[in-house]
């Protein structure tokens, strides 16, 4: 991963810039207050001001004393985007995940890939039935990247519109897709824990309706059987994939008197929540319970203890997505093409030998 990974203020800068390009914030429109943006992006005011300063320096936004910040009447960015080629980066509607650690890393590196190939990167969310937004995307973008489970209805409508698109972290029988080899990644985690002497291993999954989570569940069950380790339903939980839900599931595992010496989580945020839960109950990580996450986000190196995690290099993953996008421009509907990126296990302080 690039050590110069995009800071939070640059993510906010990119998000506001994309909303201006999509005319969510039209020319002359006042942006939300700094306080509102602090709440929206969960950052301090200095971070928001840094992002706004970048936009002001580029002539995209202007500050109005006593009133706030607004889109410049003659925004330079509007002309740039309409003149260039656009790629739309589309996430499912709901919680805005563009600031989540994993997606922000991929988004940042994919934006660099877009610049290398002469594309502007636009970002938006879409509901599973929002065909109007999809039609707008089709008119403004040459290629669309659907990141995550946007829903079958949207994908089917994209086909009817003859949209050139790539699925990321999802697949179907007629689309170009880029995915992580989740099964091999989870298998590596289970195999490593077994090598440390762990037998009773718990698993907390995200939403089973999502491609990554369903594959990680399959990987856990199959690898436990493959390693001749017991598969115990009482040691498996499903949550919303968030820090809070990971925390709550881990509390429940302990209060149900489930006996386990290690836990595998379907993503890093679940794992962070689990570590906090275990420590709040008086357990030590990894002395009492070893924990492994998935995604290998930057926070893994900074947590206490640092988190052992499975993940792909976000630069390589973004590069693979770009290659798929370039292929989509020449794809004449000759069927599904699935690119699977192999993850690695990054061993840190949250795992140790079983007692």
Secondary structure, DSSP 8 states (H G I E B T S, - for coil): --TT---HHHHHHHHHHHHHHTTSS-TT-B---HHHHHHHHT--HHHHHHHHHHHHHTTSEEEETTTEEEE-TT-HHHHHHHHSEEEEEEEESSS-GGGSHHHHHHHHHHHHHHHHTTEEEEEEEE-TT-HHHHHHHHHH-SEEEEES---HHHHHHHHHTT--EEEES---TTSEEEEE-HHHHHHHHHHHHHHTT--SEEEEE--TTSHHHHHHHHHHHHHHHHTT----GGGEEE--SSHHHHHHHHHHHHHTT---SEEEESSHHHHHHHHHHHHHTT--TTTT-EEEEES--GGGGTSSS--EEEE--HHHHHHHHHHHHHHHTT--S---EEEEE--EEE--TT-----
